[in-house]
Amino acid sequence: MSDKLGDMRRTHQCGELSAGDIGKSVVLMGWVQRRRDHGGVIFIDLRDRQGITQVVFNPEVNPALHDKAHGLRNEYVIGVRGHVDARPEGMINPNLTTGEIEVTAGELQIFNAAETPPFMIEDRIEVSENIRLKHRHIDLRRPSIQRNIITRHRASATVRNYLNGLGFLDLETPILTRSTPEGARDYLVPSRVNPGQFYALPQSPQLFKQLFMIAGFDRYYQIVRCFRDEDLRADRQPEFTQIDMEMSFVGEEDIMAVSEGMIRLLFKEILDRDLELPFQRLTYAEAVSRYGLDKPDIRFGLELTDLTDIVAGSGFKLFASAAAGGGVVKAINVKGGGDFTRKELDDLADFVTVYRAKGLAWIKVKPDGWQSPIAKFFTDAEKQALIERLDMAPGDLILFGADDARIVNDSLGNLRNHLGRRLGLIDDATYAFTWVTDFPMFEYDETEKRYQALHHPFTAPLEDDCDKLESDPLSVRSRAYDLVLNGFEIGGGSIRIHQIDLQQRIFKALGMASAEYEEKFGFLLSALASGAPPHGGIAFGFDRLVMLLCGEQSIRDVIAFPKTQRAACLLTGAPSEPAKAQLDELAIKVRKIQMEG
Amino acid sequence: MSDKLGDMRRTHQCGELSAGDIGKSVVLMGWVQRRRDHGGVIFIDLRDRQGITQVVFNPEVNPALHDKAHGLRNEYVIGVRGHVDARPEGMINPNLTTGEIEVTAGELQIFNAAETPPFMIEDRIEVSENIRLKHRHIDLRRPSIQRNIITRHRASATVRNYLNGLGFLDLETPILTRSTPEGARDYLVPSRVNPGQFYALPQSPQLFKQLFMIAGFDRYYQIVRCFRDEDLRADRQPEFTQIDMEMSFVGEEDIMAVSEGMIRLLFKEILDRDLELPFQRLTYAEAVSRYGLDKPDIRFGLELTDLTDIVAGSGFKLFASAAAGGGVVKAINVKGGGDFTRKELDDLADFVTVYRAKGLAWIKVKPDGWQSPIAKFFTDAEKQALIERLDMAPGDLILFGADDARIVNDSLGNLRNHLGRRLGLIDDATYAFTWVTDFPMFEYDETEKRYQALHHPFTAPLEDDCDKLESDPLSVRSRAYDLVLNGFEIGGGSIRIHQIDLQQRIFKALGMASAEYEEKFGFLLSALASGAPPHGGIAFGFDRLVMLLCGEQSIRDVIAFPKTQRAACLLTGAPSEPAKAQLDELAIKVRKIQMEG
């Protein structure tokens, strides 16, 4: 046979032989990780997915075979039939499961030669990510990446077993579908059979999973690919995977309980960590008030304190005018930050300008009073009130934000995370989960001069707030919930609207005329009128979840074939220019364009 | 809460209560399948995914609740708190698991009203498929379709458990990828970030799974969506799902054994059928010789018999010239077909013209000799030879084909299937599997005047035939194998090429210059040079497999949201016209075209 396997069939993986196997005849197959010549004897570290076994070619035992082994180089693919022996005293490697044994070769098949790899197949390498992605088939041989990809498999298998056990059905939804607004740009696919018409790749299976509930499937899940044509940031991919689920006849508690059970099982199976349930909960209002952000990292303090009432009447114009203009004044007390240098304080001020803050007022609390450019503006009473509310003590550094609430929260919230990392307040070994609930239903889009759904337009409002849908939409809270881990949003969902009249009111609140929503969502409205049960669901970002489980910094390290920030696959060269005949068949033309960058 | 669930939480599904639950207080939720008013009492058949429970509203027990229940109509969504009672004597329904009990309602929540459905929620309905697809969320409530979709879930869970248990890794591959030739048209996706460039949706993850093997993952599988922009026939969809797998360090036997175990488990789990292993095997040559087709239905006889040698010198010009021109003469003996009418024979002749046969010669074997327009052309010796080889007996009908081998095999092979169905020779309860192996590597494309790969260009040739790659490509056999069930190809795969030099020879045999294959497949060649193990795999058409497991005739009945033969989703209205701004962002234009049909 051309593959040279002949009658050679693997008996073991390279990671499984141990002292108990001594005396056995075995066949191993794998890659040459390393060849050493030692005292005339050739030692091969033979590698496969499971581990490494040392193979010995001894010229005194078999001179011809020893000669053949001389030709072996790193990454050659071989098969070895041999005998499991105990390693000599002093050669035992206690760090390796196979460290007590070696295989004395009796037969060698060289299945394939290998060119010298462009980088070493090991974890700590100094090579650009682009080189790694171009040679991804080699990069994927490195132990850490291989472990990540296998962990990803284990995580998906764990999720499936858990959800299958709870009566969830793994149901498939279309990839060639209709454009629905999820807030990002769609990838479009021209239809050849229907010229001028396009499919959209789904940003999520949202409406299909709702249709499954309406059709009576009761509990749905899918580990499913989704697509967003966004400008890529570090932690985004054009295609990503989510754990998507939906349940009928449930409220928030049911979905949170199923989710918490799933996350606990994942952390137990993958990391052998016991998470305490239930997870903490914060309303959106509380999260933003205390942490500035709706995805708070709750592993450390440095919480934000609102001081607007104290400083509203103060002599410091910036604070007084922020308060008078409907804004807020808030501060963080950085315990022990009193020795920050002027340079360091300037850097922090630069940091917050990214978040549109105009400056960063500060007070250093010294044993003999305040050191601060703004101290002079406050009365003794105001000073006393600030000291008490901020629990000031000598050595503290107080950092202020004063502006619109959104700018203050955003800038101080991000400053808080920055300081947390910088001051070493974050325990990397801690996994701190919190649910964030009661999000606003809408936000106002200044550019388009209309309200937009903060989650999506199928999210149910809180019953108590429904009467304000038309009169005061910004005050309406939704039945949406996010699950946040260490400052990352890892999942989000909501109870959905199941009544046609409420769904129509939401579309109207979003500025759609009935002709528009009938055209876009007529099929949903018709389904809601056909007997729709109360239902809700959640979706978890699987790439990010696996990234956190693997302790990685980038989702590209847990995706086998990721794309770059230019949305390109460096390995295969996608995207690429199609043949003109292909475009002709699709009845489309590429416009003359100025190529960018 | 707006969903009216309040503190009502389901305690049971509608299919699970039985006599053992009598006396319990329960909460059920579901759809009104039917309402009957009987002697002043209202009976509701309450339906969910699991079954039906009878709910009773008795005016004497609770007049207000009885009044409320009067408003219920079919497909209303309700919740009921009640008491499990034994049904009165004579009301017991032994066909229902819940047939011994009923639930006497104590509380009723109406979660949603429902319009009268466009068709009945039951199995035998007279309604066009287009109406069903337009209201698919309602169609999916019908018991047979719901069962199919749930069977699909069970089938995928069974496959995953089986493959996970064998050390296969469920690994994801990109959907936005590079066009590779699999013989069908690609769906293209314009890239906004890289104007003028396009991704292709994968026709299969073929090269990525080979890269996984080269990267050392050893055993890969994925239940994965694939895409082909073909003109749709009855049994095709633009997107379809396959069970895709690949293994390293294996030969054909290993892949067949894993596949057979998987199929056996599926049939046991889903149908409680015990399949006998191993499956029968036929070479391509033998399949075509005996059955005319490379996906033979082996549940019945009517095999083809080659008569070329006997009739080559006969006086019947059509046979003699077919033989002289390198063609063949073959026949089917239809036992008991001797009483076919002239009209029936004409219909059979029409049938084979679809397969380019020019006619259908025939002989009816009577007790007193042959009745046939062609009998007179044969000598007694030729007649005797035909009688013996075809095992002729009175009452038989012999049907002949004479032409190029391809036309004869194709027309008689399809005629054989047609007759098998028509004569009731096929036992629908039988599942007959056969492997077909040793396919030709190439076929000659008359239009493009070049060789094409019969499977794909990464399929390994048989070692014995490698020396004919350049000199006689059409005689080279491949290490490809298909699994055929009852005449359907349900899976196919091959041992792949793992040596760079052999891969280059194949590309050349396919007429590619080295610049062309380097441009298209440079990354594969580079991977083959980096230490590629012997490997092979297989892919199963999951939609068709589930269709056969469900006993359905169309894959659309096992896909939740299928597309029509015009590649449209009638429910959501995909594909649709995009906004001009979307196309502008993608730098493409729709050409003015004459809309067809």
HADDOCK unambig.tbl for C-alpha pairs under 7 A between the chains (distance, minus, plus):
assign (segid A and resid 1 and name CA) (segid B and resid 463 and name CA) 5.51 0.50 0.50
assign (segid A and resid 2 and name CA) (segid B and resid 463 and name CA) 4.94 0.50 0.50
assign (segid A and resid 3 and name CA) (segid B and resid 534 and name CA) 5.65 0.50 0.50
assign (segid A and resid 48 and name CA) (segid B and resid 216 and name CA) 6.42 0.50 0.50
assign (segid A and resid 49 and name CA) (segid B and resid 216 and name CA) 6.03 0.50 0.50
assign (segid A and resid 49 and name CA) (segid B and resid 217 and name CA) 5.91 0.50 0.50
assign (segid A and resid 49 and name CA) (segid B and resid 218 and name CA) 6.89 0.50 0.50
assign (segid A and resid 75 and name CA) (segid B and resid 531 and name CA) 5.51 0.50 0.50
assign (segid A and resid 76 and name CA) (segid B and resid 531 and name CA) 5.42 0.50 0.50
assign (segid A and resid 77 and name CA) (segid B and resid 531 and name CA) 5.73 0.50 0.50
assign (segid A and resid 77 and name CA) (segid B and resid 532 and name CA) 6.78 0.50 0.50
assign (segid A and resid 77 and name CA) (segid B and resid 533 and name CA) 5.97 0.50 0.50
assign (segid A and resid 111 and name CA) (segid B and resid 533 and name CA) 6.53 0.50 0.50
assign (segid A and resid 111 and name CA) (segid B and resid 534 and name CA) 6.92 0.50 0.50
assign (segid A and resid 112 and name CA) (segid B and resid 531 and name CA) 5.95 0.50 0.50
assign (segid A and resid 112 and name CA) (segid B and resid 532 and name CA) 6.34 0.50 0.50
assign (segid A and resid 112 and name CA) (segid B and resid 533 and name CA) 6.69 0.50 0.50
assign (segid A and resid 113 and name CA) (segid B and resid 531 and name CA) 5.87 0.50 0.50
assign (segid A and resid 114 and name CA) (segid B and resid 529 and name CA) 5.42 0.50 0.50
assign (segid A and resid 114 and name CA) (segid B and resid 530 and name CA) 4.56 0.50 0.50
assign (segid A and resid 114 and name CA) (segid B and resid 531 and name CA) 4.43 0.50 0.50
assign (segid A and resid 115 and name CA) (segid B and resid 529 and name CA) 6.01 0.50 0.50
assign (segid A and resid 115 and name CA) (segid B and resid 530 and name CA) 5.39 0.50 0.50
assign (segid A and resid 117 and name CA) (segid B and resid 530 and name CA) 6.80 0.50 0.50
assign (segid A and resid 137 and name CA) (segid B and resid 211 and name CA) 5.84 0.50 0.50
assign (segid A and resid 137 and name CA) (segid B and resid 212 and name CA) 6.98 0.50 0.50
assign (segid A and resid 137 and name CA) (segid B and resid 214 and name CA) 6.51 0.50 0.50
assign (segid A and resid 137 and name CA) (segid B and resid 215 and name CA) 4.86 0.50 0.50
assign (segid A and resid 137 and name CA) (segid B and resid 527 and name CA) 6.86 0.50 0.50
assign (segid A and resid 138 and name CA) (segid B and resid 215 and name CA) 5.91 0.50 0.50
assign (segid A and resid 140 and name CA) (segid B and resid 215 and name CA) 5.64 0.50 0.50
assign (segid A and resid 141 and name CA) (segid B and resid 215 and name CA) 5.25 0.50 0.50
assign (segid A and resid 141 and name CA) (segid B and resid 216 and name CA) 6.36 0.50 0.50
assign (segid A and resid 153 and name CA) (segid B and resid 169 and name CA) 5.97 0.50 0.50
assign (segid A and resid 153 and name CA) (segid B and resid 170 and name CA) 5.38 0.50 0.50
assign (segid A and resid 153 and name CA) (segid B and resid 171 and name CA) 6.33 0.50 0.50
assign (segid A and resid 169 and name CA) (segid B and resid 153 and name CA) 5.97 0.50 0.50
assign (segid A and resid 170 and name CA) (segid B and resid 153 and name CA) 5.38 0.50 0.50
assign (segid A and resid 171 and name CA) (segid B and resid 153 and name CA) 6.34 0.50 0.50
assign (segid A and resid 173 and name CA) (segid B and resid 561 and name CA) 6.76 0.50 0.50
assign (segid A and resid 174 and name CA) (segid B and resid 561 and name CA) 6.71 0.50 0.50
assign (segid A and resid 177 and name CA) (segid B and resid 574 and name CA) 5.64 0.50 0.50
assign (segid A and resid 177 and name CA) (segid B and resid 575 and name CA) 6.84 0.50 0.50
assign (segid A and resid 178 and name CA) (segid B and resid 572 and name CA) 6.55 0.50 0.50
assign (segid A and resid 178 and name CA) (segid B and resid 573 and name CA) 6.80 0.50 0.50
assign (segid A and resid 178 and name CA) (segid B and resid 574 and name CA) 4.73 0.50 0.50
assign (segid A and resid 178 and name CA) (segid B and resid 575 and name CA) 6.07 0.50 0.50
assign (segid A and resid 178 and name CA) (segid B and resid 576 and name CA) 6.97 0.50 0.50
assign (segid A and resid 187 and name CA) (segid B and resid 189 and name CA) 6.93 0.50 0.50
assign (segid A and resid 188 and name CA) (segid B and resid 189 and name CA) 6.08 0.50 0.50
assign (segid A and resid 189 and name CA) (segid B and resid 187 and name CA) 6.93 0.50 0.50
assign (segid A and resid 189 and name CA) (segid B and resid 188 and name CA) 6.07 0.50 0.50
assign (segid A and resid 189 and name CA) (segid B and resid 189 and name CA) 5.03 0.50 0.50
assign (segid A and resid 193 and name CA) (segid B and resid 566 and name CA) 6.64 0.50 0.50
assign (segid A and resid 196 and name CA) (segid B and resid 577 and name CA) 6.45 0.50 0.50
assign (segid A and resid 196 and name CA) (segid B and resid 590 and name CA) 5.79 0.50 0.50
assign (segid A and resid 197 and name CA) (segid B and resid 575 and name CA) 5.52 0.50 0.50
assign (segid A and resid 197 and name CA) (segid B and resid 576 and name CA) 4.77 0.50 0.50
assign (segid A and resid 197 and name CA) (segid B and resid 577 and name CA) 4.58 0.50 0.50
assign (segid A and resid 197 and name CA) (segid B and resid 578 and name CA) 6.91 0.50 0.50
assign (segid A and resid 198 and name CA) (segid B and resid 575 and name CA) 4.92 0.50 0.50
assign (segid A and resid 198 and name CA) (segid B and resid 576 and name CA) 5.41 0.50 0.50
assign (segid A and resid 198 and name CA) (segid B and resid 577 and name CA) 6.06 0.50 0.50
assign (segid A and resid 198 and name CA) (segid B and resid 578 and name CA) 6.54 0.50 0.50
assign (segid A and resid 199 and name CA) (segid B and resid 574 and name CA) 5.98 0.50 0.50
assign (segid A and resid 199 and name CA) (segid B and resid 575 and name CA) 4.55 0.50 0.50
assign (segid A and resid 199 and name CA) (segid B and resid 576 and name CA) 6.62 0.50 0.50
assign (segid A and resid 211 and name CA) (segid B and resid 137 and name CA) 5.83 0.50 0.50
assign (segid A and resid 212 and name CA) (segid B and resid 137 and name CA) 6.96 0.50 0.50
assign (segid A and resid 214 and name CA) (segid B and resid 137 and name CA) 6.51 0.50 0.50
assign (segid A and resid 215 and name CA) (segid B and resid 137 and name CA) 4.86 0.50 0.50
assign (segid A and resid 215 and name CA) (segid B and resid 138 and name CA) 5.92 0.50 0.50
assign (segid A and resid 215 and name CA) (segid B and resid 140 and name CA) 5.64 0.50 0.50
assign (segid A and resid 215 and name CA) (segid B and resid 141 and name CA) 5.25 0.50 0.50
assign (segid A and resid 216 and name CA) (segid B and resid 48 and name CA) 6.44 0.50 0.50
assign (segid A and resid 216 and name CA) (segid B and resid 49 and name CA) 6.04 0.50 0.50
assign (segid A and resid 216 and name CA) (segid B and resid 141 and name CA) 6.36 0.50 0.50
assign (segid A and resid 217 and name CA) (segid B and resid 49 and name CA) 5.91 0.50 0.50
assign (segid A and resid 218 and name CA) (segid B and resid 49 and name CA) 6.88 0.50 0.50
assign (segid A and resid 463 and name CA) (segid B and resid 1 and name CA) 5.47 0.50 0.50
assign (segid A and resid 463 and name CA) (segid B and resid 2 and name CA) 4.94 0.50 0.50
assign (segid A and resid 523 and name CA) (segid B and resid 571 and name CA) 6.47 0.50 0.50
assign (segid A and resid 523 and name CA) (segid B and resid 572 and name CA) 6.13 0.50 0.50
assign (segid A and resid 527 and name CA) (segid B and resid 137 and name CA) 6.87 0.50 0.50
assign (segid A and resid 529 and name CA) (segid B and resid 114 and name CA) 5.42 0.50 0.50
assign (segid A and resid 529 and name CA) (segid B and resid 115 and name CA) 6.03 0.50 0.50
assign (segid A and resid 530 and name CA) (segid B and resid 114 and name CA) 4.58 0.50 0.50
assign (segid A and resid 530 and name CA) (segid B and resid 115 and name CA) 5.40 0.50 0.50
assign (segid A and resid 530 and name CA) (segid B and resid 117 and name CA) 6.79 0.50 0.50
assign (segid A and resid 531 and name CA) (segid B and resid 75 and name CA) 5.51 0.50 0.50
assign (segid A and resid 531 and name CA) (segid B and resid 76 and name CA) 5.42 0.50 0.50
assign (segid A and resid 531 and name CA) (segid B and resid 77 and name CA) 5.75 0.50 0.50
assign (segid A and resid 531 and name CA) (segid B and resid 112 and name CA) 5.95 0.50 0.50
assign (segid A and resid 531 and name CA) (segid B and resid 113 and name CA) 5.88 0.50 0.50
assign (segid A and resid 531 and name CA) (segid B and resid 114 and name CA) 4.44 0.50 0.50
assign (segid A and resid 532 and name CA) (segid B and resid 77 and name CA) 6.78 0.50 0.50
assign (segid A and resid 532 and name CA) (segid B and resid 112 and name CA) 6.33 0.50 0.50
assign (segid A and resid 533 and name CA) (segid B and resid 77 and name CA) 5.98 0.50 0.50
assign (segid A and resid 533 and name CA) (segid B and resid 111 and name CA) 6.55 0.50 0.50
assign (segid A and resid 533 and name CA) (segid B and resid 112 and name CA) 6.71 0.50 0.50
assign (segid A and resid 534 and name CA) (segid B and resid 3 and name CA) 5.65 0.50 0.50
assign (segid A and resid 534 and name CA) (segid B and resid 111 and name CA) 6.93 0.50 0.50
assign (segid A and resid 561 and name CA) (segid B and resid 173 and name CA) 6.77 0.50 0.50
assign (segid A and resid 561 and name CA) (segid B and resid 174 and name CA) 6.73 0.50 0.50
assign (segid A and resid 566 and name CA) (segid B and resid 193 and name CA) 6.64 0.50 0.50
assign (segid A and resid 571 and name CA) (segid B and resid 523 and name CA) 6.47 0.50 0.50
assign (segid A and resid 572 and name CA) (segid B and resid 178 and name CA) 6.56 0.50 0.50
assign (segid A and resid 572 and name CA) (segid B and resid 523 and name CA) 6.13 0.50 0.50
assign (segid A and resid 573 and name CA) (segid B and resid 178 and name CA) 6.83 0.50 0.50
assign (segid A and resid 574 and name CA) (segid B and resid 177 and name CA) 5.63 0.50 0.50
assign (segid A and resid 574 and name CA) (segid B and resid 178 and name CA) 4.73 0.50 0.50
assign (segid A and resid 574 and name CA) (segid B and resid 199 and name CA) 5.98 0.50 0.50
assign (segid A and resid 575 and name CA) (segid B and resid 177 and name CA) 6.83 0.50 0.50
assign (segid A and resid 575 and name CA) (segid B and resid 178 and name CA) 6.07 0.50 0.50
assign (segid A and resid 575 and name CA) (segid B and resid 191 and name CA) 6.99 0.50 0.50
assign (segid A and resid 575 and name CA) (segid B and resid 197 and name CA) 5.53 0.50 0.50
assign (segid A and resid 575 and name CA) (segid B and resid 198 and name CA) 4.92 0.50 0.50
assign (segid A and resid 575 and name CA) (segid B and resid 199 and name CA) 4.54 0.50 0.50
assign (segid A and resid 576 and name CA) (segid B and resid 178 and name CA) 6.96 0.50 0.50
assign (segid A and resid 576 and name CA) (segid B and resid 197 and name CA) 4.77 0.50 0.50
assign (segid A and resid 576 and name CA) (segid B and resid 198 and name CA) 5.40 0.50 0.50
assign (segid A and resid 576 and name CA) (segid B and resid 199 and name CA) 6.62 0.50 0.50
assign (segid A and resid 577 and name CA) (segid B and resid 196 and name CA) 6.45 0.50 0.50
assign (segid A and resid 577 and name CA) (segid B and resid 197 and name CA) 4.59 0.50 0.50
assign (segid A and resid 577 and name CA) (segid B and resid 198 and name CA) 6.05 0.50 0.50
assign (segid A and resid 578 and name CA) (segid B and resid 197 and name CA) 6.93 0.50 0.50
assign (segid A and resid 578 and name CA) (segid B and resid 198 and name CA) 6.55 0.50 0.50
assign (segid A and resid 587 and name CA) (segid B and resid 590 and name CA) 5.94 0.50 0.50
assign (segid A and resid 587 and name CA) (segid B and resid 591 and name CA) 5.26 0.50 0.50
assign (segid A and resid 588 and name CA) (segid B and resid 588 and name CA) 6.59 0.50 0.50
assign (segid A and resid 588 and name CA) (segid B and resid 589 and name CA) 5.50 0.50 0.50
assign (segid A and resid 588 and name CA) (segid B and resid 590 and name CA) 4.47 0.50 0.50
assign (segid A and resid 588 and name CA) (segid B and resid 591 and name CA) 5.32 0.50 0.50
assign (segid A and resid 589 and name CA) (segid B and resid 588 and name CA) 5.50 0.50 0.50
assign (segid A and resid 589 and name CA) (segid B and resid 589 and name CA) 5.12 0.50 0.50
assign (segid A and resid 589 and name CA) (segid B and resid 590 and name CA) 6.32 0.50 0.50
assign (segid A and resid 589 and name CA) (segid B and resid 591 and name CA) 6.52 0.50 0.50
assign (segid A and resid 590 and name CA) (segid B and resid 196 and name CA) 5.77 0.50 0.50
assign (segid A and resid 590 and name CA) (segid B and resid 587 and name CA) 5.92 0.50 0.50
assign (segid A and resid 590 and name CA) (segid B and resid 588 and name CA) 4.46 0.50 0.50
assign (segid A and resid 590 and name CA) (segid B and resid 589 and name CA) 6.34 0.50 0.50
assign (segid A and resid 591 and name CA) (segid B and resid 587 and name CA) 5.23 0.50 0.50
assign (segid A and resid 591 and name CA) (segid B and resid 588 and name CA) 5.30 0.50 0.50
assign (segid A and resid 591 and name CA) (segid B and resid 589 and name CA) 6.53 0.50 0.50
